[in-house]
Amino acid sequence: MRAFSCRICDNSLFFENSVCVSCGTNLAFSRAERDIVPLGDDGTYVDADGAVWHVCVNLPLSGCTWLTSAPGTQCSSCRLTRTRPNDEDLEGLSQYPVAERAKRHLVVELDELGLPVREQESEGDGGLAFDLLSSVDENVVIGHQDGVITIDLAEGDDAHREKVRVELAEPYRTMLGHMRHEIGHYYESVLAVGDDLDRVREVFGDDTLDYQAEIDRHYSEGPPEGWEQDYISQYATMHPFEDFAETFAHVLHIRDTIGTARAYGLVTVDPDAFTSFRDLVTGVWVPLSIGLNQINRSMGEGDLYPFVLPETVLDKLELVADLVRSA
C-alpha cells in the first residue's frame, strides 16, 4: 500500500478511510487515479476531465469507499462478487466486509502489476468472479475453478481462522493470503500458455497429474521428506497447481510489503528498478523480512514472514515474477 494524504489538509490517510479525521472531508477511492479523493458537498467527485463519480452503493454494507460512474450502483471491485450472504444471514454479513476489504486490496495490487482484471459476464468466458459464501449453514470449500474464486467468509473471523491454522500446522493464514493464492490459480491459466506453459512445467512439474489423487496422497502421507529444500510451504507440495499458486501469492506478499515499506520510508529502493526478482528478494526482502520478524518478536508476536527461501524456491519466484512482468 502506498502512503495516502488528504488533498484538502494533507493529513495522512489509510486505504479504507471514508472521512479525513483531521478536516472532516468525506473521501472515496478512485481506482482510475489510484488515490483517495475528496467528495463535494453533494457526495460526488468530479475528475480532471469533468466526469462525475459517485460512492459505491455498498458503502453501508461492506464499507466500500470506491467510486462508481453512476449513482446507486456497485463499483468495479464489488461487481466482481457474484455471490454474497443473504440479508437474513447476520453472521455471514458480519464477516463479509473482511473479504471485500481484502479483495479491494488485491485488485489495487493487480492493477499496479498491470495484470488484467475483467469481470466474468458468463461462466467460462475467461473473466473473474468471486463467490463469498457463508458457512453458517453449509460447508464451504475455498478454491478456484474456471475464473470463479470461492471464499469461506468464516475466515474473516480471527478466532476461527487461527483455530484452522493451528489444526493444519500452517505458519501463515489470512484472508488476503487466501485471495492471493486463489487468484494465482486464475493467472496460471492466463499467463502459462504456449512456450510459457512449457517453462512452468519444467520448473513446477507435471500439472497433468490427477489432482484429486495427489490431494488424497498428501493428506494420507504428508509432504515428502526434505520438502523444505524445494517448496515454499507444505501445501505447495500437493500438486504443481498448488505450488504455482503458493509461489504467486508470495510474489504478491513480497512486492506489496516492500512497496509499503518504501512508501513509509523503511526502505529507499524501488522494486520496479530490479530486473531480477531473485535479486530483489535476496538484496531487499530477506534483510527487510528479518527486521520485520524481529520487530514482531519485540512485541511478543510471531514472525511476520515465517518462511525460508531456498534456491529452488527462488527459481520459482523468479519465473512467476517474469510471467507477471510479461503480462
C-alpha positions as CSV (number, residue, x, y, z in Angstrom):
1,M,0.0,0.0,0.0
2,R,1.2,3.5,-0.9
3,A,1.1,6.3,1.6
4,F,-2.1,8.4,1.1
5,S,-2.7,12.0,2.2
6,C,-5.8,14.2,2.3
7,R,-5.9,16.6,-0.7
8,I,-7.6,19.2,1.5
9,C,-5.4,19.3,4.6
10,D,-2.5,17.0,3.8
11,N,-3.3,14.7,6.8
12,S,-2.2,11.1,6.5
13,L,-4.9,8.7,5.3
14,F,-5.3,5.0,5.1
15,F,-6.7,2.9,2.3
16,E,-10.1,2.4,3.9
17,N,-10.7,5.9,5.1
18,S,-14.1,7.4,4.2
19,V,-13.6,10.6,6.2
20,C,-10.5,12.6,7.0
21,V,-10.2,12.6,10.8
22,S,-8.4,15.9,10.6
23,C,-10.6,18.2,8.5
24,G,-13.8,16.1,8.3
25,T,-13.8,15.9,4.5
26,N,-15.7,12.9,3.1
27,L,-13.5,10.7,1.0
28,A,-13.6,8.0,-1.6
29,F,-11.1,5.8,-3.5
30,S,-10.6,6.4,-7.3
31,R,-9.4,3.3,-9.0
32,A,-8.6,5.3,-12.1
33,E,-6.4,7.7,-10.2
34,R,-5.3,5.1,-7.6
35,D,-5.7,7.7,-5.0
36,I,-8.1,8.7,-2.2
37,V,-10.0,11.8,-3.4
38,P,-12.3,14.3,-1.6
39,L,-16.0,14.4,-2.1
40,G,-18.0,17.5,-2.7
41,D,-20.9,18.6,-0.6
42,D,-23.2,16.6,-2.8
43,G,-21.2,13.4,-2.2
44,T,-19.7,13.3,-5.7
45,Y,-16.2,13.6,-7.1
46,V,-15.5,15.5,-10.3
47,D,-12.3,14.4,-12.0
48,A,-9.9,16.4,-14.2
49,D,-11.9,15.5,-17.3
50,G,-15.2,16.7,-15.8
51,A,-16.6,13.3,-15.2
52,V,-18.8,12.9,-12.2
53,W,-18.2,9.9,-9.9
54,H,-20.4,8.5,-7.0
55,V,-19.6,6.4,-4.0
56,C,-20.3,2.7,-4.3
57,V,-23.8,1.7,-3.1
58,N,-22.1,-0.9,-0.9
59,L,-20.5,1.6,1.5
60,P,-23.1,0.8,4.3
61,L,-23.0,-2.9,3.7
62,S,-19.3,-3.7,3.3
63,G,-17.5,-0.4,4.0
64,C,-16.6,0.0,0.3
65,T,-15.3,3.6,-0.4
66,W,-14.7,3.1,-4.1
67,L,-16.1,5.3,-6.8
68,T,-18.5,4.3,-9.5
69,S,-19.8,6.1,-12.6
70,A,-23.5,6.0,-11.8
71,P,-25.4,6.8,-8.6
72,G,-26.8,3.8,-6.7
73,T,-24.5,1.3,-8.4
74,Q,-21.7,-1.0,-7.4
75,C,-18.0,-0.1,-8.1
76,S,-15.8,-2.3,-10.3
77,S,-14.5,-4.3,-7.3
78,C,-17.9,-5.0,-5.9
79,R,-19.2,-6.1,-9.3
80,L,-16.6,-8.9,-9.2
81,T,-18.6,-10.5,-6.4
82,R,-21.1,-13.0,-7.9
83,T,-22.5,-14.2,-4.6
84,R,-22.7,-12.8,-1.1
85,P,-24.6,-13.8,2.1
86,N,-28.4,-13.2,2.1
87,D,-29.8,-10.3,4.2
88,E,-31.1,-12.8,6.8
89,D,-27.6,-14.3,7.5
90,L,-26.4,-11.8,10.1
91,E,-23.2,-13.8,10.9
92,G,-22.2,-14.1,7.3
93,L,-22.9,-10.4,6.7
94,S,-20.7,-9.5,9.7
95,Q,-17.8,-11.4,8.1
96,Y,-18.5,-10.2,4.6
97,P,-16.7,-6.8,4.9
98,V,-13.4,-8.5,5.8
99,A,-13.4,-10.4,2.5
100,E,-14.4,-7.4,0.4
101,R,-11.7,-5.3,2.0
102,A,-9.1,-8.0,1.1
103,K,-10.5,-8.2,-2.4
104,R,-10.2,-4.4,-2.9
105,H,-6.6,-4.6,-1.7
106,L,-5.9,-7.4,-4.1
107,V,-7.5,-5.5,-7.1
108,V,-5.3,-2.5,-6.5
109,E,-2.3,-4.7,-6.3
110,L,-3.2,-6.4,-9.6
111,D,-3.7,-3.0,-11.2
112,E,-0.3,-1.9,-10.1
113,L,1.2,-5.1,-11.6
114,G,-0.6,-4.5,-14.9
115,L,-2.5,-7.8,-14.7
116,P,-5.9,-8.0,-16.4
117,V,-8.9,-7.8,-14.1
118,R,-12.0,-8.5,-16.1
119,E,-15.5,-9.1,-14.7
120,Q,-16.9,-12.5,-15.6
121,E,-20.1,-12.0,-17.6
122,S,-20.9,-15.6,-18.3
123,E,-19.4,-18.8,-16.9
124,G,-16.1,-19.8,-18.5
125,D,-15.7,-16.6,-20.5
126,G,-12.2,-16.0,-19.1
127,G,-13.3,-13.3,-16.7
128,L,-13.1,-13.2,-12.9
129,A,-15.9,-13.7,-10.3
130,F,-16.0,-14.2,-6.5
131,D,-18.4,-16.3,-4.5
132,L,-18.1,-15.0,-1.0
133,L,-20.0,-17.7,0.9
134,S,-21.3,-18.1,4.4
135,S,-20.5,-21.4,6.1
136,V,-23.1,-20.9,8.8
137,D,-25.5,-23.4,7.3
138,E,-23.3,-25.2,4.7
139,N,-19.8,-26.4,4.2
140,V,-17.7,-24.0,2.0
141,V,-14.5,-25.1,0.3
142,I,-12.1,-22.4,-0.6
143,G,-10.9,-22.8,-4.2
144,H,-10.8,-21.7,-7.8
145,Q,-12.5,-23.1,-10.9
146,D,-12.8,-21.5,-14.3
147,G,-12.3,-18.0,-13.1
148,V,-14.6,-18.3,-10.1
149,I,-12.9,-17.9,-6.7
150,T,-14.8,-19.2,-3.7
151,I,-14.0,-17.9,-0.2
152,D,-15.4,-19.1,3.1
153,L,-16.4,-15.9,4.9
154,A,-15.7,-17.6,8.3
155,E,-12.0,-17.0,7.5
156,G,-12.8,-13.4,8.3
157,D,-13.3,-14.4,12.0
158,D,-9.9,-14.2,13.7
159,A,-10.6,-17.0,16.2
160,H,-11.9,-19.4,13.6
161,R,-9.0,-18.7,11.2
162,E,-6.4,-19.1,13.9
163,K,-8.0,-22.4,15.0
164,V,-7.8,-23.7,11.5
165,R,-4.2,-22.5,11.1
166,V,-3.1,-24.4,14.2
167,E,-5.0,-27.5,13.2
168,L,-3.4,-27.6,9.8
169,A,0.1,-26.6,11.2
170,E,0.3,-23.6,8.9
171,P,2.8,-20.8,9.6
172,Y,0.5,-18.2,8.0
173,R,-3.2,-17.8,7.2
174,T,-5.0,-14.6,6.3
175,M,-8.0,-13.6,4.2
176,L,-5.7,-11.6,1.9
177,G,-3.4,-14.7,1.7
178,H,-6.4,-16.8,0.5
179,M,-7.2,-14.2,-2.1
180,R,-3.7,-14.1,-3.4
181,H,-3.4,-17.8,-3.5
182,E,-6.6,-18.5,-5.4
183,I,-6.0,-15.6,-7.8
184,G,-2.7,-17.4,-8.5
185,H,-4.7,-20.4,-10.0
186,Y,-6.5,-18.0,-12.2
187,Y,-3.4,-16.3,-13.5
188,E,-1.6,-19.5,-14.1
189,S,-4.3,-20.3,-16.7
190,V,-3.9,-16.8,-18.1
191,L,-0.1,-16.4,-18.1
192,A,1.2,-20.0,-18.6
193,V,0.3,-20.6,-22.2
194,G,2.4,-21.6,-25.2
195,D,6.1,-21.7,-24.5
196,D,5.5,-20.3,-21.1
197,L,3.5,-23.3,-20.2
198,D,6.5,-25.5,-21.0
199,R,8.6,-23.3,-18.8
200,V,6.2,-23.6,-15.9
201,R,6.0,-27.4,-16.2
202,E,9.8,-27.6,-16.3
203,V,10.1,-25.7,-13.0
204,F,6.9,-26.7,-11.2
205,G,6.4,-30.3,-12.5
206,D,3.7,-32.2,-14.5
207,D,0.4,-30.5,-13.9
208,T,-1.5,-33.3,-15.7
209,L,-1.1,-35.5,-12.6
210,D,-4.5,-36.4,-11.3
211,Y,-5.4,-33.6,-8.9
212,Q,-7.7,-35.4,-6.5
213,A,-5.3,-38.4,-6.3
214,E,-2.4,-36.0,-5.4
215,I,-4.5,-34.3,-2.8
216,D,-5.5,-37.6,-1.3
217,R,-1.9,-38.7,-1.2
218,H,-0.8,-35.5,0.5
219,Y,-3.4,-35.8,3.3
220,S,-2.7,-39.5,3.8
221,E,1.1,-39.5,3.6
222,G,2.0,-35.9,4.3
223,P,4.7,-33.9,2.4
224,P,7.8,-35.7,1.0
225,E,10.9,-35.8,3.2
226,G,13.1,-32.8,2.7
227,W,10.3,-30.8,1.1
228,E,11.8,-27.6,2.6
229,Q,14.5,-27.5,0.0
230,D,12.1,-27.3,-3.0
231,Y,8.8,-25.8,-1.8
232,I,7.7,-22.6,-0.1
233,S,5.2,-24.5,2.1
234,Q,3.8,-27.9,2.8
235,Y,0.7,-27.0,0.9
236,A,2.7,-26.4,-2.2
237,T,3.9,-30.0,-2.3
238,M,0.4,-31.3,-3.0
239,H,0.3,-30.6,-6.8
240,P,2.1,-28.4,-9.3
241,F,-1.1,-26.3,-9.5
242,E,-0.8,-25.6,-5.7
243,D,2.9,-25.0,-5.9
244,F,2.4,-22.3,-8.6
245,A,-0.5,-20.6,-6.7
246,E,1.6,-20.6,-3.4
247,T,4.5,-19.1,-5.3
248,F,2.3,-16.5,-7.0
249,A,0.9,-15.5,-3.6
250,H,4.4,-15.0,-2.3
251,V,5.4,-12.8,-5.2
252,L,2.5,-10.6,-4.2
253,H,3.3,-10.8,-0.5
254,I,6.9,-9.7,-1.2
255,R,6.2,-6.9,-3.7
256,D,3.4,-5.4,-1.7
257,T,5.3,-5.4,1.6
258,I,8.4,-3.9,0.0
259,G,6.3,-1.3,-1.7
260,T,4.6,-0.4,1.6
261,A,7.9,-0.2,3.3
262,R,9.2,2.2,0.7
263,A,6.1,4.3,0.9
264,Y,6.7,4.8,4.6
265,G,10.5,5.3,4.4
266,L,11.6,2.0,5.7
267,V,13.5,1.2,2.5
268,T,14.5,3.5,-0.3
269,V,14.8,1.1,-3.2
270,D,12.2,1.0,-5.9
271,P,11.1,-2.6,-6.5
272,D,10.5,-1.9,-10.2
273,A,14.2,-0.9,-10.6
274,F,15.1,-4.6,-10.3
275,T,15.1,-6.7,-13.5
276,S,15.6,-9.8,-11.5
277,F,13.0,-10.7,-8.8
278,R,15.6,-13.0,-7.2
279,D,17.9,-10.0,-6.7
280,L,15.0,-8.1,-5.1
281,V,14.3,-11.0,-2.8
282,T,17.9,-11.6,-1.7
283,G,19.0,-8.0,-1.7
284,V,15.9,-6.3,-0.2
285,W,13.3,-8.7,1.0
286,V,15.5,-11.1,3.1
287,P,17.0,-8.3,5.2
288,L,13.7,-6.4,5.5
289,S,11.7,-9.5,6.5
290,I,14.3,-10.4,9.1
291,G,14.0,-6.9,10.6
292,L,10.2,-7.1,10.5
293,N,10.3,-10.5,12.1
294,Q,12.4,-9.1,14.9
295,I,10.1,-6.2,15.4
296,N,7.2,-8.6,15.7
297,R,9.1,-10.6,18.3
298,S,9.8,-7.4,20.2
299,M,6.0,-7.1,20.5
300,G,5.7,-10.7,21.7
301,E,4.1,-11.7,18.3
302,G,5.1,-14.5,15.9
303,D,7.2,-13.8,12.8
304,L,5.6,-11.6,10.2
305,Y,7.1,-13.7,7.4
306,P,7.7,-17.2,8.7
307,F,9.1,-18.7,5.5
308,V,12.5,-19.8,4.2
309,L,13.5,-19.3,0.6
310,P,16.0,-21.9,-0.7
311,E,17.5,-21.8,-4.2
312,T,14.8,-23.9,-5.8
313,V,12.1,-21.6,-4.4
314,L,14.0,-18.5,-5.6
315,D,13.9,-20.0,-9.1
316,K,10.2,-20.5,-8.9
317,L,9.6,-16.9,-7.6
318,E,11.8,-15.6,-10.5
319,L,9.7,-17.5,-13.1
320,V,6.3,-16.4,-11.7
321,A,7.5,-12.8,-11.4
322,D,8.8,-12.9,-15.0
323,L,5.4,-14.1,-16.2
324,V,3.7,-11.3,-14.4
325,R,6.1,-8.7,-15.9
326,S,5.4,-10.0,-19.4
327,A,1.6,-9.9,-19.0
